[in-house]
Amino acid sequence: MDINVQKYLDMAANDEVQHFEQSVSPEMVPDATGMGLALQPVVAAVVQAVQANQLMRATLTVQTAVPTTVSFETGIINMPLANAKKAGNFFEIEEIVPVKIYLVTENPFLNASGLRIDELATSDEFVRNTDALLANVAPHAVEQLQHIAEEAAKPAPEPAAKPAAKKTTRKTTKKTTTKRVTNKKSTAKKPATKKTTAKKAPAKKTTRTKKVAD
């Protein structure tokens, strides 16, 4: 079964998808044999939809305390039909691509995202090899249920104690104003220094002696 990408996007957006649902108790699927029997009508619904060129989500719900869903979905990329609109980011809308069958397991205890998706085969291969594929899927689904049960049985982690609120001490900074002392040059006038002028000694009088002629 092949499909045009735009047609796939439109059909998924308008929920033109066939749905099949079946529920079982955990006691009905304790091992691969029980799981295989529970999945037979689910797989048969997928084969019927593919042969009619229809999109399909066929789900087996295991009614544990937190139910686990094991679904077979038709798609063109490994993402659930619920997120089909994102598939347009990976193809040209005019492309013709093969429709594939994916196994989608969902439970909050499965992993961090609560979801796991596995590609099983193209839709044509799924129809041709249904029994062989179912023989592989059944033990895988049982393993997932066991893992979920183990995780669900673990005690819930204690909420981390909130650290005590730090007391905020408001620091009051006292602004100290320091006066800047500038040594100003004193403008006071210095007392004038009296200039002492030494008095000159009076010039000696020269006495001329008159020479008297004999």
C-alpha positions, 0 to 999 in steps of 0.5 A: 500500500502506497499513499500520497503524502498530502493525502496521508496528512489530510486523512490523518488531520480529518481523522479518516482513520479506522479504529479497533479497540480491545481490552484484556486483564493482565492475567490474560497476557502473562506470557507470549502465548497469552499475548499472541492470542490477545493480539490476533483480532487486533492484527486481523483488523490491521490486515483488513484495513490495509487491504482496503487501502485505509489508515488504521489504529488497532489497540489492545489495552491491558487494564493494569492500575495505570492502563497500558496500550499496545497499538498497531498504527499505519504511518509513513514515518516513525511517529504516532498518528496523533503527530502525523502533521509533523510528517510533512516536514520530512517529505515533499507533499507530492511524494508517493511513499509506502505505508508502514506498520508501527507498534506504539506502546504507551504507559507513563512508567514505560520511559521518560516520554511514556511512549515507545514506537517500533517500525515492524514492516511495510504494510504489504510485508505485514499482510504477507508475514502476519504470523511471523511478525506476531510471533516477534511482537508478542514476547516483546509486548510482554517484556514491556509490560513486565518493565512497566510493572517493575517501574510502577512498583518502585516507591515514589521518590520523596519530594526534595526538601525545599531549602530554607529561605535565606534571610536577607539582611539589608546592609545599611551603608553609612556614607561617610563624607570625608572633607578634603582639606586642601592646604591653601596658600596663606594669603596673609602678608608677611611683615615687611622686612626693613631694609637697613642701609649702612651709612657711608663713613664721611669722606676724609678731608685731605689737608693740602700743605702749602709749600712756602718758598724760601 
